[in-house]
Amino acid sequence: MNTDIRISRTSGAAKVAAILGALIAVILIAAPYWAGRADMRLMGEIFLYLALASLWNLLAGYAGLVSVGQQAYVGFGGYMLFALTIFAGLPPLVAIALAGVLGALISIPVAALIFRLRGAYFAIGTWVMAEVFRLSFAQVSALGGGSGTSLPTDIVRSMADGRSAREALSYWLALGAALIVVTAVYLLLRSRKGLALTAIRDNELASASLGIDIWRTKFFVYVVTSGLTSVLGGALTSLRVMPACPVGASERCLFEMLAIWSCGRKYGLVAVTGEECSEFVLRPLRSDSGGMQRKGRVNSAPAEDVQGRP
């Protein structure tokens, strides 16, 4: 008696969700034609922070690497954006992509060092490495040290003709980076590596007994997330209106990532979708709160008058 066995990795609901997601993506891509500058800047930050939270979920939720020092790679990506555009003369988009490669490369010796630690000691070690990054870049006066810097005007103007075009390009950059990261995380979790990560998440000892190389799997995830985090750090820095200090901004990123991730876990939202939903709730609230705090203050210079910013 022959029995046909079929393995399905999708469902009707998943197909409907994919179609709706594609429609939403098309609407978001067209945002520069129907949204204002402030709305695009807000949505750009939303996209980048949800991508950062998705990466942290992959790192801590699946690989079990509770890192509180990923802001180091956010700042690293920002500083590489400045260094590669100002000193190497690279276009900003190329510099952001190359910052991801450099971030992955520098994470290799960092991982070889901190992977000797376990549990709370690992978390403390990642924070120490983030402080090493911060203090190291603070000594580079050409990049503004700890006070921050801005992209020169000619570099900013080379990105696109006109302020509106540059605003649209920055928005598309943030949206594209978020889509790439979320898609990469989704595909990774559905691959053989994803099965290994799921096993490690459920029971690390049992997964080792099944032949899974735990160290190598965690090392792979750490390097990949560090590289993608550096890309997002460069993209996030390019959205800043005022002269930016990447390390200072990246310290806030840690709190944002943990808040988004914890909200997604608390309300039972799964895998990738939890971070997205919680970010779309938290970001407008933070924006409104910031607007209330700024009431009554005098702005010394309008945003469009800041040298070197789009």
C-alpha positions in Angstrom: 0.0 0.0 0.0 1.6 3.2 -1.2 1.0 6.3 0.9 1.9 9.7 -0.6 3.6 12.0 1.9 3.6 15.7 1.3 5.6 18.3 3.2 4.1 21.7 3.0 6.0 24.8 4.2 3.3 27.3 3.4 -0.4 27.7 3.8 -3.3 29.7 2.3 -3.0 32.2 5.1 0.7 32.6 4.5 0.0 33.2 0.7 -2.6 35.9 1.5 -0.2 37.5 4.0 2.5 37.5 1.3 0.2 39.2 -1.2 -0.8 41.9 1.4 2.8 42.4 2.3 3.7 43.0 -1.3 0.9 45.5 -1.7 2.0 47.3 1.5 5.6 47.4 0.2 4.5 49.0 -3.1 2.5 51.6 -1.2 5.6 52.3 1.0 7.9 52.5 -2.0 5.6 55.2 -3.4 5.7 57.2 -0.1 7.8 60.1 -1.5 4.9 60.9 -3.8 2.3 61.1 -1.1 4.1 61.7 2.2 5.8 64.8 3.6 9.4 65.1 4.6 8.7 64.7 8.3 6.6 61.6 7.6 9.3 60.0 5.4 12.0 60.7 8.1 9.8 59.1 10.8 9.1 56.1 8.6 12.7 55.8 7.7 13.7 55.5 11.4 10.9 53.0 11.9 12.2 50.8 9.2 15.8 50.9 10.4 14.9 50.3 14.1 12.6 47.3 13.3 15.5 45.9 11.2 17.9 46.3 14.2 15.4 44.7 16.5 14.9 41.7 14.1 18.7 41.2 14.1 18.9 41.4 17.8 16.0 38.8 18.0 18.0 36.5 15.8 21.1 37.0 17.9 19.6 36.6 21.3 16.3 34.9 20.7 17.7 32.1 18.6 21.5 31.9 19.0 21.3 32.6 22.7 23.9 35.4 22.4 22.5 38.1 24.7 24.6 40.9 23.5 24.2 44.4 25.0 27.0 45.8 22.9 25.5 45.7 19.4 25.4 49.5 19.5 29.2 49.2 18.8 28.5 48.1 15.2 25.8 50.8 14.8 28.4 53.4 15.6 31.0 51.6 13.6 28.8 51.8 10.5 28.2 55.5 11.1 31.9 56.3 11.4 32.8 54.2 8.4 30.2 56.1 6.4 32.1 59.3 7.3 35.6 57.9 6.8 34.9 56.2 3.4 33.1 59.2 1.9 35.4 62.0 3.3 38.8 60.3 3.0 38.3 57.5 0.4 36.0 59.6 -1.8 33.4 56.8 -2.1 29.7 57.5 -2.9 27.6 57.3 0.3 25.6 54.3 -0.9 28.8 52.4 -1.7 30.3 53.4 1.7 27.3 52.1 3.6 27.5 48.7 1.8 31.3 48.5 2.4 30.7 49.4 6.1 28.8 46.2 6.4 31.7 44.2 5.0 34.1 45.9 7.3 31.8 45.4 10.3 31.6 41.7 9.6 35.4 41.5 9.3 36.0 43.3 12.5 33.5 41.2 14.3 35.6 38.0 13.7 38.4 38.8 16.2 35.8 40.3 18.6 33.8 37.1 18.5 37.0 35.0 19.0 37.6 37.0 22.2 34.1 37.3 23.7 33.0 33.7 22.8 35.2 32.6 25.6 32.6 34.0 28.0 29.2 32.6 29.0 26.0 33.9 30.3 26.1 37.2 32.1 29.8 37.4 31.6 29.3 37.3 27.8 26.8 40.2 28.1 29.2 42.2 30.2 32.0 41.4 27.7 30.0 42.8 24.8 29.3 46.0 26.6 33.0 46.4 27.3 33.8 45.9 23.6 31.3 48.6 22.8 33.1 50.9 25.2 36.4 50.0 23.5 34.9 51.0 20.1 33.6 54.3 21.6 36.9 55.3 23.2 38.8 54.3 20.1 36.8 56.5 17.8 36.7 59.3 20.3 40.5 59.6 19.7 40.1 60.2 15.9 39.8 64.0 15.7 39.4 63.9 11.9 36.0 62.2 12.4 34.9 64.7 15.1 36.0 62.6 18.1 33.2 62.3 20.5 31.5 65.6 19.4 30.2 64.4 16.1 30.5 65.5 12.5 28.5 65.9 9.3 29.0 64.9 5.7 30.5 67.7 3.6 28.0 69.6 1.5 29.5 68.4 -1.8 29.2 64.8 -0.8 25.6 65.2 0.2 24.7 67.0 -3.0 26.3 64.3 -5.1 23.7 61.8 -3.8 20.9 63.4 -5.8 19.8 66.7 -7.4 17.7 68.8 -5.0 16.6 68.4 -1.4 13.4 66.5 -2.3 15.3 63.9 -4.3 17.8 63.4 -1.5 15.0 63.0 1.1 13.4 60.4 -1.2 16.7 58.6 -1.7 17.3 58.5 2.1 13.8 57.1 2.6 14.3 54.4 0.0 17.6 53.5 1.5 16.1 53.0 4.9 13.1 51.0 3.4 15.4 48.9 1.2 17.8 48.1 4.1 14.9 47.0 6.3 13.3 44.8 3.6 16.7 43.2 2.9 17.4 42.5 6.6 13.9 41.2 7.4 13.9 39.0 4.3 17.4 37.7 5.1 16.3 36.8 8.6 13.2 35.1 7.4 15.1 33.0 4.8 17.8 32.2 7.2 15.3 30.8 9.8 13.8 28.6 7.0 17.2 27.2 6.0 19.3 24.4 7.5 21.1 27.0 9.6 17.6 28.1 10.8 16.8 24.6 11.9 20.0 24.4 13.8 19.3 27.7 15.5 15.8 26.6 16.4 17.3 23.4 18.0 19.8 25.5 19.9 17.1 27.8 21.1 15.0 24.9 22.4 17.8 22.9 24.0 21.4 23.6 23.5 22.6 20.3 25.1 20.2 18.2 23.0 21.2 20.0 19.8 24.9 19.3 20.5 24.1 15.6 20.9 22.4 15.6 17.5 25.7 16.7 15.9 25.0 20.5 15.5 28.2 22.5 15.8 27.0 25.1 18.3 30.1 27.3 18.3 30.3 27.6 14.6 26.5 28.3 14.2 26.7 31.0 16.8 29.8 32.4 15.3 28.1 32.6 11.9 25.1 34.4 13.3 27.2 36.9 15.2 29.3 37.8 12.2 26.3 38.1 9.9 24.3 40.2 12.4 27.3 42.5 13.1 27.8 43.1 9.4 24.1 43.9 8.8 24.0 46.1 11.9 26.9 48.1 10.5 24.9 48.7 7.3 21.9 49.8 9.3 24.2 52.1 11.4 25.5 53.8 8.3 22.0 54.2 6.9 20.7 55.5 10.3 23.5 58.0 10.5 22.7 59.3 7.0 19.2 60.2 8.2 20.4 62.5 10.9 19.5 66.2 10.4 22.0 67.6 12.9 25.8 66.9 13.1 25.9 63.3 14.3 28.1 61.4 16.8 27.5 57.8 15.7 28.5 56.3 19.0 26.3 58.7 21.0 23.3 57.9 18.8 24.0 54.2 18.9 23.8 54.1 22.7 20.1 55.0 22.3 19.8 52.3 19.7 20.4 49.6 22.3 17.5 50.8 24.4 15.3 51.1 21.3 16.2 47.6 20.1 15.5 46.0 23.5 12.2 47.9 23.9 10.9 46.9 20.5 12.0 43.3 21.0 10.5 43.0 24.5 7.2 44.4 23.4 7.1 41.9 20.6 7.8 39.0 23.0 5.4 40.2 25.6 2.3 40.2 23.4 3.1 36.8 21.9 4.0 38.0 18.4 6.2 35.5 16.7 9.6 35.5 15.0 9.8 38.4 12.6 6.4 40.1 13.0 6.7 40.9 16.7 9.4 43.5 16.2 7.6 45.2 13.3 4.3 45.5 15.1 5.8 46.8 18.3 8.0 49.3 16.4 5.0 50.8 14.6 3.4 51.3 18.0 6.3 52.7 19.9 7.9 55.0 17.4 4.9 57.4 16.9 4.5 57.5 20.7 8.2 58.5 21.1 7.9 61.0 18.3 4.8 62.6 20.0 6.6 62.7 23.3 9.7 64.3 21.8 7.5 66.9 20.2 5.8 67.7 23.5 9.3 68.1 25.2 10.4 70.5 22.5 7.5 72.9 22.9 8.6 76.3 24.0 12.2 75.8 23.0 13.8 78.1 20.4 15.6 76.4 17.6 18.8 78.2 16.8 19.0 77.1 13.1 16.5 75.5 10.8 17.3 71.9 9.7 17.9 72.9 6.0 20.6 75.4 7.1 22.8 72.8 8.8 26.0 72.4 6.7 26.5 69.1 5.1 23.0 67.6 5.7 20.5 66.8 3.0 
